[in-house]
């Protein structure tokens, strides 16, 4: 959410602003899915390994999306 505030603060417009908004919106959903899957892994013991692996994958995807949004934001500011 901090990056969304920075995007609005620096009045970054056009394609880059929309791209950062879309990436971070998707990123929020990915992190939420990761948290839900991690919780489910603790609750359902017989599927815990598969759920935890999926939660870990979702978390890594979220980190990659956040890094991509940071790169777009950084290069737009420059």
Protein Blocks (a to p, Z undefined) as FASTA:
>chain_A
ZZmmmmmmnopghjllmmmmmmmmmmmmmmmmmmmmmmmmmmmmmlmmmmmmmmmmmmmm
mmmmmmmmmmmmmmmmZZ
